[in-house]
Amino acid sequence: MASYAPVPGQQQGEMDWSYLEDDYGQGLVTFAGVMIMIAATLNTLYGIAAIGDANVFVNNARYVFGDLNTWGWFLVALGVLQFFAAFAIWRGVPWGRWFGVACASVNMILQTLWILAFPILAMTILALDIAVIWGLLAYGGRRRAARAAEARTRATSAR
């Protein structure tokens, strides 16, 4: 356990846990981008397989609406959007974080409706989407704040 060290500006009894924080949140944001890229690849491949009537899916599955071919097109379209989201997240653009959250959220809904065709894959991708959303929402905004703090530090030290 960390020993108590009073830090100026803190209330008495608080401990300094700042050494555990990642200012940029870079690890989880990069992880989220990689997971979205993996989901994009899987969605695109399985969407193409569904469009081409491949024999990898459960036979005679009933869907909420449409058929296997319809869901294949949904997956291909979402896979393409997820590719763009992953690159936007890695590039660090501010809208990329929210675009990634939106893609992962839509993918969670789509995987829930797609679960009858390939249950294990759908449940695995659902878990990945939860990790992606958490990583992007918890740490996605820290990079901009850390860059702004660095710029302020450089501006004050240059004077």
Secondary structure, 3 states (H helix, E strand, C coil): CCCCCCCCCCCCCCCCCHHHCCCCCHHHHHHHHHHHHHHHHHHHHHHHHHHCCCCCCCCCCCCCCCCHHHHHHHHHHHHHHHHHHHHHHHHCCHHHHHHHHHHHHHHHHHHHHHCCCCHHHHHHHHHHHHHHHHHHHHHCCHHHHHHHHHHHHHHHHHC
